C-alpha cells in the first residue's frame, strides 16, 4: 500500500518557511547596507570557480577510472587481432544490457561464456560447439589466469577490498533496508527543528548521493570491461593454441636456423636461442651487399660478403663475440624475376625485412611486385604476424647537385637543394610503393664520399633497434607451430611414463 506524499510535502514547506523568510530579510539587509555589488561580485566569482572546476571534473570523468589497457606479454597474429577487435566491440552492448544484473553470479558466468563462444567461433567457424574444442587442462589454466589477474587488479585498485567480506556486505545491506524509513523521519525532523543545520546536511547528502550515482556505474563499467578483456585475451591464447606452449620451447633453436647458423658461423658453436632473421631485399645494384658489409662490425665477416649475389646467403651477426642473429643477402629481383616463389621457406622464416631502394632508380614496378607478394604471403597465414619493414634509400650522394656533399642533411626541414632532393626521393618512393605513413625510411650513402665514408648508418641502426620488439613478436609466432608440436609430444611422453609407473606399482602391489 502506497502512502500519500502530500502530507510530507506540506510539512516540508511549513518547515522551510522560516528559512525562506530569513533569506528574504538577509537580502533586504544587504541592499540597505549597500553591499549588494560586493555580494554580486563574490557570487559571480564563486560561480566561475564552480564552472571551471566542473569542466575539469567532467573532462576527468570522460577518462577511464583506471588505466584499463592490457599490456600483452605475447604477440597477436592477424587472426588474433581480428578476434580481439570482436571482443572489444562486444563490451558496449554488455555494459548496456547487464549493468543492473551484476549482483548475480550467473550474470558473470553468462558473460564469460558469451566471450568464450565469440572467440571460439572466430577460430572454429565450422564447429557445432567450438567452445568445447579445447583440452580440459587448458580451460582450467585459463580460468586460473583470469582469476589471478582479476585478483591483482581489484586488490590493487579498490580500497578495503582485502578487508570487507561478503558477509559484511550482506549485513550492511540488511541494516540499510531496516533503517531507511527511520532515516527519512530523522532527516525531516532535523530540517524542521534546525533548518540551517538540516539544510546543510541535506545538501551534503545530496552531493554524496550524486557522487555515488556517478562513481558506482563507472566502477561497474571498469570491472565489467576488465573481466571481458581478461576472458577475451586468455580465450584468444587458448583457441589459438598459444596457451599450450611453454615459453622455453619457443626459444629452442629451430632446425632451419641451426643449419643456416652453422653455414654462417662455420666451425663456431651455434647458439641455443632461436635467432632473429633479417632479410635484405631489393633490385639489382640497389646496394644490398654493401649494406651488409657496412652493418658488420668485424672486418673479417665483411670480407666474406661478395658484391654480386646470385643466391640467398646467410651471414651471422655477432654481438660481443656471441652469435646474435642471421642476416640474409638475396639476389636482386628484376622486372621479370620472381625469385620470391622459389624462396618461400626463407621468406616464411623472416622476422624483419630491410628493403633497399636506389634513390636514382625511378623504376619501382619490381619493388611493388615484391611488396605485394610479400604481404600476400603472410596474409594467407592469419596465424602469423607480418614482419616489420625498414626502407633504406641508398645512393643519395648521387642526387642533384651531384658534386655537393656537405653532410649532415636535415631531411625533416630541408635547408638546401641537396636535402630537399633527398626528402623528395624519400616521399616519391613512399608514394610509389604505397607504404604506410609510419614506415621507417632511412636515407644512407655507402660511398667513399671524398674520404668521409658512409653516411647516416647510425640512423639505420637506430631504426633497426626500434623494430626489435615487433621483430621479436614475429619470431615468436614463427616458432609457435614447431614449439606446439614438440610440446604435445613431450607432454604425451610424460603422461604415458607417469601412467605406466602408476599401473606398474598397482600390479606389483597386487
C-alpha positions as CSV (number, residue, x, y, z in Angstrom):
1,X,0.0,0.0,0.0
2,X,1.4,3.3,-1.0
3,X,1.5,6.2,1.4
4,X,0.3,9.7,0.4
5,X,3.1,12.0,-0.4
6,X,1.4,15.4,0.0
7,X,1.3,15.5,3.9
8,X,5.1,15.1,3.9
9,X,5.5,17.9,1.3
10,X,3.2,20.2,3.3
11,X,5.3,19.6,6.4
12,X,8.4,20.3,4.5
13,X,7.0,23.6,3.1
14,X,6.0,24.7,6.6
15,X,9.4,23.8,7.9
16,X,11.3,25.8,5.3
17,X,9.2,28.9,5.6
18,X,11.4,30.4,8.3
19,X,14.5,29.7,6.2
20,X,13.0,31.4,3.2
21,X,11.9,34.4,5.3
22,X,15.4,34.6,6.7
23,X,16.8,34.6,3.1
24,X,14.5,37.5,2.1
25,X,15.3,39.5,5.2
26,X,19.0,39.0,4.6
27,X,18.8,40.1,1.0
28,X,17.0,43.2,2.0
29,X,19.6,44.0,4.7
30,X,22.5,43.5,2.2
31,X,20.7,46.0,-0.1
32,X,20.2,48.5,2.7
33,X,23.9,48.3,3.7
34,X,24.9,48.9,0.0
35,X,26.8,45.6,0.0
36,X,24.8,44.3,-3.0
37,X,27.5,44.8,-5.6
38,X,30.1,43.2,-3.3
39,X,27.9,40.2,-2.8
40,X,27.2,40.1,-6.6
41,X,30.9,40.1,-7.5
42,X,31.6,37.4,-4.9
43,X,28.7,35.3,-6.3
44,X,30.0,35.7,-9.8
45,X,33.5,34.7,-8.7
46,X,32.2,31.6,-6.9
47,X,30.1,30.6,-9.9
48,X,33.1,31.0,-12.1
49,X,35.2,28.8,-9.8
50,X,32.4,26.2,-9.8
51,X,32.1,26.3,-13.6
52,X,35.8,25.8,-14.2
53,X,36.1,23.1,-11.6
54,X,33.0,21.3,-13.0
55,X,34.5,21.3,-16.5
56,X,37.8,19.8,-15.2
57,X,35.8,17.1,-13.3
58,X,33.7,16.4,-16.4
59,X,36.9,16.1,-18.5
60,X,38.4,13.7,-15.9
61,X,35.2,11.6,-15.8
62,X,35.5,11.1,-19.6
63,X,38.8,9.3,-19.0
64,X,38.8,5.7,-17.7
65,X,38.5,5.3,-13.9
66,X,41.7,3.2,-14.0
67,X,44.0,2.6,-16.9
68,X,42.3,-0.5,-18.3
69,X,44.6,-1.1,-21.2
70,X,46.0,-4.7,-21.1
71,X,49.7,-4.9,-21.8
72,X,50.1,-8.2,-23.6
73,X,53.1,-10.4,-23.0
74,X,52.6,-12.4,-26.2
75,X,52.1,-11.0,-29.7
76,X,48.9,-11.1,-31.7
77,X,48.7,-12.5,-35.2
78,X,46.4,-11.1,-37.8
79,X,43.6,-13.6,-36.8
80,X,44.2,-12.8,-33.1
81,X,43.9,-9.1,-33.8
82,X,40.5,-9.6,-35.5
83,X,39.3,-11.7,-32.6
84,X,40.4,-9.0,-30.1
85,X,38.5,-6.4,-32.1
86,X,35.4,-8.5,-31.8
87,X,35.8,-8.8,-28.1
88,X,36.3,-5.0,-27.8
89,X,33.2,-4.4,-29.9
90,X,31.2,-6.7,-27.5
91,X,31.9,-4.6,-24.4
92,X,29.4,-1.7,-25.0
93,X,26.5,-4.0,-25.6
94,X,27.3,-6.0,-22.5
95,X,27.6,-2.8,-20.4
96,X,24.3,-1.6,-21.6
97,X,22.2,-4.7,-21.1
98,X,23.6,-6.3,-17.9
99,X,24.7,-3.5,-15.7
100,X,21.6,-3.9,-13.4
101,X,22.3,-7.6,-13.0
102,X,25.9,-7.6,-11.9
103,X,24.9,-8.6,-8.4
104,X,24.1,-12.0,-9.7
105,X,26.9,-14.5,-10.1
106,X,25.1,-16.2,-13.0
107,X,25.4,-12.9,-15.0
108,X,29.2,-13.1,-14.8
109,X,29.2,-16.7,-15.8
110,X,26.9,-15.9,-18.8
111,X,29.2,-13.0,-19.9
112,X,32.3,-15.2,-19.6
113,X,30.6,-17.9,-21.7
114,X,29.5,-15.4,-24.3
115,X,33.0,-14.1,-24.7
116,X,34.4,-17.6,-24.8
117,X,31.9,-18.6,-27.5
118,X,32.6,-15.4,-29.5
119,X,36.3,-16.1,-29.6
120,X,35.8,-19.9,-30.2
121,X,33.6,-19.3,-33.3
122,X,36.3,-16.9,-34.6
123,X,38.8,-19.8,-34.6
124,X,36.5,-22.7,-35.2
125,X,33.9,-21.3,-37.6
126,X,32.8,-24.8,-38.8
127,X,32.4,-26.5,-35.5
128,X,29.0,-27.0,-34.0
129,X,30.2,-26.3,-30.5
130,X,33.5,-24.5,-31.0
131,X,33.8,-23.6,-27.3
132,X,34.1,-27.3,-26.4
133,X,37.0,-27.9,-28.8
134,X,39.7,-27.4,-26.1
135,X,41.5,-29.7,-23.6
136,X,40.2,-29.6,-20.1
137,X,43.6,-28.8,-18.6
138,X,43.9,-25.6,-20.8
139,X,40.4,-24.5,-19.8
140,X,41.3,-24.8,-16.2
141,X,44.5,-22.9,-16.7
142,X,42.6,-20.1,-18.4
143,X,40.2,-19.8,-15.5
144,X,43.2,-19.7,-13.1
145,X,44.9,-16.9,-15.1
146,X,41.7,-14.8,-15.3
147,X,41.1,-15.1,-11.6
148,X,44.7,-14.3,-10.8
149,X,44.6,-11.1,-12.9
150,X,41.2,-10.0,-11.6
151,X,42.5,-10.6,-8.0
152,X,45.6,-8.4,-8.7
153,X,43.5,-5.6,-10.3
154,X,40.8,-5.5,-7.6
155,X,43.2,-5.7,-4.7
156,X,45.5,-3.0,-6.2
157,X,42.7,-0.5,-7.1
158,X,39.7,-0.9,-4.8
159,X,40.2,0.3,-1.2
160,X,39.2,-2.1,1.5
161,X,38.7,-4.9,-1.0
162,X,41.0,-7.1,1.1
163,X,39.2,-6.3,4.4
164,X,35.4,-6.2,3.7
165,X,33.9,-9.7,3.5
166,X,30.8,-10.9,1.6
167,X,29.0,-11.3,4.9
168,X,29.8,-7.7,5.8
169,X,28.3,-6.5,2.6
170,X,25.1,-8.6,3.1
171,X,24.7,-7.5,6.7
172,X,25.2,-3.8,5.8
173,X,22.6,-4.0,3.1
174,X,20.1,-5.5,5.6
175,X,20.7,-2.8,8.1
176,X,20.3,-0.1,5.5
177,X,16.9,-1.6,4.4
178,X,15.7,-1.5,8.1
179,X,17.0,2.0,8.8
180,X,15.7,3.7,5.5
181,X,12.3,4.7,7.0
182,X,13.8,5.8,10.3
183,X,16.4,7.8,8.5
184,X,13.8,9.6,6.4
185,X,11.9,10.6,9.6
186,X,15.1,11.8,11.3
187,X,16.1,13.9,8.3
188,X,12.6,15.6,8.2
189,X,12.6,16.3,11.9
190,X,16.1,17.7,11.8
191,X,15.1,20.0,8.9
192,X,12.1,21.3,10.9
193,X,13.7,21.8,14.2
194,X,17.0,23.2,12.9
195,X,16.6,24.4,9.4
196,X,20.1,25.8,9.0
197,X,21.9,22.6,10.1
198,X,19.3,20.4,8.4
199,X,19.7,22.2,5.1
200,X,23.4,21.9,5.3
201,X,23.2,18.1,5.9
202,X,20.6,17.7,3.2
203,X,22.9,19.4,0.7
204,X,25.8,17.2,1.8
205,X,23.7,14.1,1.5
206,X,22.5,15.2,-2.0
207,X,26.1,15.7,-3.1
208,X,27.2,12.3,-1.7
209,X,24.3,10.7,-3.5
210,X,25.2,12.3,-6.8
211,X,28.9,11.3,-6.4
212,X,27.8,7.7,-5.6
213,X,25.5,7.7,-8.6
214,X,28.4,8.8,-10.8
215,X,31.0,6.6,-9.3
216,X,29.2,3.3,-9.0
217,X,28.2,2.9,-12.7
218,X,31.8,3.8,-13.7
219,X,33.2,1.3,-11.2
220,X,30.8,-1.4,-12.6
221,X,31.8,-0.5,-16.1
222,X,35.5,-0.7,-15.2
223,X,35.1,-4.1,-13.5
224,X,33.0,-5.5,-16.3
225,X,35.3,-4.2,-19.0
226,X,38.3,-5.6,-17.2
227,X,36.6,-9.0,-16.9
228,X,35.6,-9.2,-20.5
229,X,39.1,-8.1,-21.7
230,X,40.8,-10.7,-19.5
231,X,38.5,-13.5,-20.6
232,X,38.8,-12.5,-24.2
233,X,42.6,-12.2,-24.0
234,X,43.1,-15.6,-22.5
235,X,40.5,-17.1,-24.8
236,X,42.5,-15.9,-27.7
237,X,45.6,-17.5,-26.3
238,X,43.6,-20.7,-25.6
239,X,42.0,-21.2,-29.0
240,X,45.0,-20.0,-31.0
241,X,47.0,-22.8,-29.3
242,X,49.4,-20.4,-27.7
243,X,48.5,-21.3,-24.1
244,X,49.6,-24.9,-24.6
245,X,53.2,-23.8,-25.5
246,X,55.8,-23.1,-22.8
247,X,58.0,-20.1,-23.4
248,X,61.2,-22.1,-23.2
249,X,60.0,-24.3,-26.1
250,X,59.9,-21.3,-28.4
251,X,63.5,-20.3,-27.5
252,X,65.0,-23.5,-28.7
253,X,66.9,-23.2,-32.0
254,X,64.9,-24.5,-35.0
255,X,66.3,-26.9,-37.5
256,X,66.4,-24.4,-40.4
257,X,68.1,-21.7,-38.3
258,X,70.6,-24.3,-37.0
259,X,71.6,-25.2,-40.5
260,X,71.9,-21.6,-41.6
261,X,73.8,-20.7,-38.5
262,X,76.3,-23.5,-39.0
263,X,76.8,-22.4,-42.6
264,X,77.4,-18.8,-41.5
265,X,79.4,-19.5,-38.4
266,X,81.3,-22.4,-40.0
267,X,83.1,-24.1,-37.1
268,X,81.7,-21.8,-34.4
269,X,79.2,-23.1,-31.9
270,X,75.6,-22.3,-32.6
271,X,73.5,-20.5,-30.0
272,X,70.8,-22.3,-28.1
273,X,68.4,-19.5,-28.7
274,X,66.3,-19.0,-31.9
275,X,67.9,-16.0,-33.6
276,X,66.2,-13.1,-35.3
277,X,66.4,-13.4,-39.0
278,X,66.8,-10.3,-41.2
279,X,66.1,-10.4,-44.9
280,X,67.8,-7.8,-47.1
281,X,65.9,-7.4,-50.4
282,X,66.0,-5.0,-53.3
283,X,66.6,-4.7,-57.0
284,X,69.9,-5.4,-58.7
285,X,72.6,-2.9,-57.8
286,X,70.5,-1.3,-55.1
287,X,73.3,-1.7,-52.6
288,X,72.2,-4.8,-50.6
289,X,75.6,-6.4,-50.2
290,X,77.2,-3.1,-49.5
291,X,74.7,-2.5,-46.7
292,X,75.5,-5.9,-45.2
293,X,79.2,-5.1,-45.4
294,X,78.6,-1.8,-43.6
295,X,76.4,-3.4,-40.8
296,X,79.1,-5.9,-39.9
297,X,81.4,-4.7,-37.1
298,X,84.0,-7.4,-37.9
299,X,86.2,-6.7,-40.9
300,X,86.7,-10.5,-41.4
301,X,82.9,-11.1,-41.6
302,X,82.6,-8.2,-44.1
303,X,85.3,-9.6,-46.3
304,X,83.3,-12.8,-46.7
305,X,80.4,-10.9,-48.4
306,X,80.7,-10.7,-52.1
307,X,79.5,-7.7,-54.1
308,X,77.3,-9.7,-56.5
309,X,74.9,-12.2,-55.1
310,X,73.4,-15.0,-57.1
311,X,71.8,-17.0,-54.3
312,X,70.3,-16.3,-50.8
313,X,73.3,-16.4,-48.4
314,X,73.0,-16.3,-44.6
315,X,75.6,-14.4,-42.6
316,X,76.0,-14.4,-38.8
317,X,75.5,-11.3,-36.8
318,X,77.7,-11.1,-33.7
319,X,77.4,-9.0,-30.6
320,X,80.4,-9.0,-28.3
321,X,81.6,-12.2,-29.9
322,X,78.3,-14.0,-29.4
323,X,76.0,-15.3,-32.2
324,X,73.0,-12.9,-32.1
325,X,71.2,-13.3,-35.4
326,X,71.2,-14.1,-39.1
327,X,71.1,-11.6,-42.0
328,X,70.3,-12.9,-45.4
329,X,71.7,-11.4,-48.6
330,X,69.4,-12.0,-51.5
331,X,69.8,-11.8,-55.3
332,X,68.3,-8.7,-56.8
333,X,64.9,-9.1,-58.3
334,X,64.2,-7.6,-61.7
335,X,61.2,-6.8,-63.8
336,X,60.7,-10.5,-64.8
337,X,62.4,-12.3,-61.9
338,X,60.1,-13.8,-59.4
339,X,62.6,-15.4,-57.0
340,X,60.1,-14.9,-54.2
341,X,58.3,-18.1,-55.3
342,X,61.5,-20.1,-55.3
343,X,62.5,-19.0,-51.8
344,X,59.2,-19.3,-49.8
345,X,61.0,-21.0,-47.0
346,X,63.4,-18.2,-46.4
347,X,60.6,-15.6,-46.7
348,X,58.5,-17.6,-44.3
349,X,61.3,-17.6,-41.7
350,X,61.8,-13.8,-41.8
351,X,61.4,-11.6,-38.8
352,X,62.5,-8.3,-40.2
353,X,62.7,-7.1,-43.9
354,X,65.2,-4.4,-44.9
355,X,64.1,-3.2,-48.4
356,X,66.8,-1.4,-50.3
357,X,65.9,1.1,-53.0
358,X,68.2,3.2,-55.2
359,X,67.3,6.9,-54.9
360,X,68.2,7.4,-58.6
361,X,66.1,4.5,-60.0
362,X,62.6,5.6,-60.9
363,X,61.5,2.1,-61.9
364,X,59.5,0.8,-59.0
365,X,57.3,-1.9,-60.5
366,X,59.7,-4.7,-59.3
367,X,59.6,-3.3,-55.8
368,X,55.8,-3.0,-55.9
369,X,55.6,-6.6,-57.1
370,X,57.9,-7.8,-54.3
371,X,55.8,-5.9,-51.6
372,X,52.6,-7.3,-53.0
373,X,53.9,-10.9,-53.0
374,X,55.5,-10.4,-49.6
375,X,52.3,-9.1,-48.0
376,X,50.1,-11.7,-49.7
377,X,52.3,-14.5,-48.4
378,X,51.7,-13.5,-44.8
379,X,48.0,-12.5,-45.3
380,X,47.4,-16.1,-46.4
381,X,48.7,-17.2,-43.0
382,X,46.4,-15.4,-40.5
383,X,48.2,-17.1,-37.6
384,X,51.4,-15.2,-38.5
385,X,52.3,-11.6,-38.0
386,X,53.5,-9.6,-41.0
387,X,57.2,-8.9,-40.2
388,X,58.1,-5.2,-39.8
389,X,59.9,-3.4,-42.7
390,X,62.6,-0.8,-43.0
391,X,63.0,1.1,-46.2
392,X,66.7,2.1,-46.9
393,X,67.2,4.7,-49.6
394,X,70.7,4.4,-51.0
395,X,72.9,6.4,-53.3
396,X,71.6,9.7,-52.0
397,X,75.1,11.2,-52.7
398,X,74.3,10.9,-56.4
399,X,71.3,13.1,-56.2
400,X,71.5,16.6,-57.6
401,X,73.6,18.6,-57.2
402,X,75.9,15.7,-57.7
403,X,79.2,17.4,-56.7
404,X,77.7,18.8,-53.5
405,X,78.3,16.6,-50.4
406,X,78.3,18.5,-47.1
407,X,76.5,16.3,-44.5
408,X,74.7,16.2,-42.3
409,X,71.4,17.0,-44.1
410,X,68.2,17.9,-42.3
411,X,65.5,15.9,-44.2
412,X,62.7,17.0,-41.8
413,X,63.2,20.7,-42.7
414,X,65.4,20.8,-45.7
415,X,67.6,23.9,-45.8
416,X,69.4,23.3,-49.1
417,X,68.8,21.8,-52.5
418,X,70.6,18.5,-51.7
419,X,68.5,18.0,-48.6
420,X,65.3,18.9,-50.5
421,X,66.1,16.4,-53.2
422,X,66.7,13.7,-50.6
423,X,63.4,14.4,-49.0
424,X,61.7,14.4,-52.4
425,X,63.2,11.0,-53.3
426,X,62.0,9.5,-50.0
427,X,58.5,10.8,-50.5
428,X,58.4,9.6,-54.1
429,X,59.4,6.1,-53.1
430,X,56.9,6.0,-50.3
431,X,54.2,7.2,-52.6
432,X,55.1,4.8,-55.4
433,X,55.2,1.8,-53.1
434,X,52.1,2.8,-51.2
435,X,53.8,2.5,-47.9
436,X,52.2,3.3,-44.6
437,X,53.0,6.7,-43.0
438,X,54.7,5.1,-40.0
439,X,57.1,3.0,-42.2
440,X,60.7,3.7,-41.2
441,X,62.5,5.3,-44.2
442,X,66.3,5.9,-43.8
443,X,68.4,7.7,-46.4
444,X,72.0,6.4,-46.5
445,X,75.2,6.6,-48.5
446,X,77.7,3.8,-48.6
447,X,80.2,5.5,-50.9
448,X,83.6,6.9,-50.2
449,X,82.3,10.5,-50.3
450,X,85.6,12.2,-50.7
451,X,87.1,10.3,-47.8
452,X,84.2,11.0,-45.4
453,X,82.9,7.4,-45.7
454,X,79.4,6.1,-45.2
455,X,76.7,8.5,-44.1
456,X,73.7,8.0,-41.8
457,X,74.4,4.4,-40.9
458,X,73.8,5.3,-37.2
459,X,70.2,6.2,-38.1
460,X,69.8,2.9,-39.9
461,X,71.0,1.0,-36.8
462,X,68.6,3.1,-34.6
463,X,65.7,2.3,-36.9
464,X,66.6,-1.4,-36.7
465,X,66.7,-1.2,-32.9
466,X,63.3,0.4,-32.8
467,X,61.8,-2.5,-34.7
468,X,63.3,-5.2,-32.4
469,X,60.1,-5.6,-30.4
470,X,58.0,-6.1,-33.5
471,X,60.6,-8.5,-34.9
472,X,60.7,-10.5,-31.7
473,X,56.9,-10.8,-31.9
474,X,57.1,-12.1,-35.4
475,X,59.8,-14.5,-34.3
476,X,57.6,-15.9,-31.5
477,X,54.7,-16.6,-33.9
478,X,57.1,-18.1,-36.4
479,X,58.4,-20.6,-33.9
480,X,55.0,-21.3,-32.4
481,X,54.0,-24.2,-34.7
482,X,57.2,-26.2,-34.2
483,X,57.1,-25.5,-30.5
484,X,53.5,-26.6,-30.2
485,X,54.1,-29.9,-31.9
486,X,57.2,-30.5,-29.7
487,X,55.2,-29.6,-26.6
488,X,52.4,-32.1,-27.4
489,X,54.8,-35.0,-27.9
490,X,56.7,-34.1,-24.8
491,X,53.6,-33.9,-22.7
492,X,52.3,-37.1,-24.2
493,X,55.5,-38.9,-23.3
494,X,55.3,-37.6,-19.7
495,X,51.7,-38.7,-19.4
496,X,52.5,-42.2,-20.7
497,X,55.5,-42.5,-18.5
498,X,53.6,-41.4,-15.4
499,X,50.6,-43.7,-16.1
500,X,52.9,-46.6,-16.8
501,X,54.6,-46.1,-13.4
502,X,51.3,-46.0,-11.7
503,X,50.0,-49.1,-13.4
504,X,53.2,-51.0,-12.7
505,X,53.0,-50.0,-9.0
506,X,49.5,-51.3,-8.8
507,X,50.5,-54.6,-10.5
508,X,53.4,-55.0,-8.0
509,X,51.1,-54.3,-5.1
510,X,48.6,-56.9,-6.3
